[in-house]
Each structure stands twice: as structure tokens, then as C-alpha cells.
Amino acid sequence: MHDKTRTLRVLIAENHRDLSDIMSQLINTEPDMRCVGQVAEAADVLAAARRTEADALILDLMLQGGSGLPLIAELAAALPSLRIIVFSGIAFSEDVAREAKRRGAAAFVTKGADFEVLLDAVRPGPPPEARSA
């Protein structure tokens, strides 16, 4: 369980630098979160997650050099405490979301969603849809 007095370390794996920069800035405005890194290459995600000791990973499915989907199981096996949040511009598909969760993702958030939905998904606890408003 996450210690509520400790700041969540969030890593962003996103192939669009402008979006990654905006997400980083927004995360850093949250009192309980800090962006610890940004990567765009699929090959760099695992090493970055280890190096930054990230608590949570916001993972785009379309990364440079490969898809983020195959990375989920690898990340979940190597770093079982890492909370993986898929954040994708791929049109929402129940099948893709189900597959991401089967592989070990904690949540699937589409890029069209409000940023608060993403932040809620990053925080440990019940899934966002189970939380009261």
C-alpha cells in the first residue's frame, strides 16, 4: 500500500514530446506526485522505471521503436510494485483495455479523457470508477 505521506514518483512513456512535457508539468502541480522522468523509446522504459524507482508509469501504447502493449507483462514481472497506467490515443477498445489489464496494467485511460481521470488512475487505491466524487 502506498504511504500517503510519501510523494508518488511518476514516469511518463509518451512518444509526443509536447504532450509528455505538459503531463510532466501538470503532475508536478499535484501535491502528492512528482514526475521523475520522460521517455519516448520502448527500449528505454524498463531501464528508466528502474533508474527512477518510479511508483507509477503512464504508458502510451504507441512508442518510438515499438508498441507499449508487449512491455506491460515485462514491466509487471520485473517491477511488481509499479502501477502501470495505459494512456492511449488508440480509439478505446474494450478488447485492448482488457488485454492491457490481463498483462498487468492497473488502468486504461484514453487521451480524450479529462486529465483528472488520469491523475485518479495514477493514485493507488480503488479504480477511479469505484471512487466517490
N, C-alpha and C positions, 0 to 999 in steps of 0.2 A: 504494500500500500504506500502511496506517496505521502511523504511528510509534508503537511500543509504549510509548514514554516519555511520550507526549502523552495527555492526558485526552480521551476521546471526548465531544463535545458532542451531547447528545440532546434533540431537540424532541419533544413529545408533542402529537398532534392527536386529541383524545378529547372527545366531547360530554357525558360524565358527569363532572362536576367532582370528585366524591368519588374515583372511580377514577383520574382524572388526578392528583389530589393524592397518592394512595397510590403510584402508579407513580413520581412525581417523588421522593418520599421514599426509595423503595427504590433507585432509580437512584443517588441521591446517597449511598447507603451503599456503593456499589461503588467500589473504589479507582481504577478506570480510566475512570469515567464521571461526567458531571455533567449534570443536567437544566438546559437553558438557556432553556426556555420551555414554555408550555402554551397551546394554542388550541383552541377548540371550533367555530369557524365555518369552513366550507370555503373561503370567500373570503379568509381570513386566513393560510392555510397557507403559500403560496409566499412572501409578504412576510416572514412570521416566520422561515422557513427561511433566507432571505437575510440578514435583520437579525441573527439569532443566529449565523450562519455554522455551522449545525448540520452535524455529520458524519453523523448518523443521525436518521431520523424514524420514530416509532412512529405509524402512521396507522390510525385507526378508519375503517371503511367507511361508518358512519352518522354523519355530522357535521351540525351545525346548518347549514341553508341548502343542503344538497346531499350527494351521495354522494362518498366518498373515491376510489372507483374511477376516475372520469374524471381526477382530479387526478394519478394516478400517472404517466401519459405526459407531462403538462405539467411535473411536477416533475423527472422524469428528463431531459427535454430541456433545461430551464433550469438544472438543477444536477446535471450528470452524476456528480459525486463523492458526492452524497447517497445514503446507504444507506437505502432505504425498506423498512420492515418493516410489513406489514399485520397489524394486531392487531384481530380482529373477533369480535363475538358472533354474527354470522350463522352458522347451522349450517354446519359445514365442508362445502364442496362442492369436489370436485376441479376442476370447471369454473371456479368463481370463483377458486380458488387459481392455476390455470393462466393465467387471463386477467390476474390481477394481476401475475404474473411476466412474461407476454408484454408487458405495458405498462411494465415496468421495476422491479417490486418485487424485492427481494433474497430475501424470505421471506414466508410467510404463517403466522401463529400464531393459533390460536383462543383466545378469552378463557378457556376452560376449562383451558388448559394450565398447567403449573407455571410460576411466574414465571422460574425458571432457564432454561427453554426460550426465553422472550422475550429474556432477557439474552444468551444464547448467539447468538441471531439478530442482535442489535444489533451484536455484535462482528464486525469484518471477518475474513475467513478462509473456510475451507470451511464449507458448510452444517452446521447443528447435527447432522443425522443422519449426517454423514460424520466427525464428531469422535469420538475415543475417549473413553470415560467415565473 
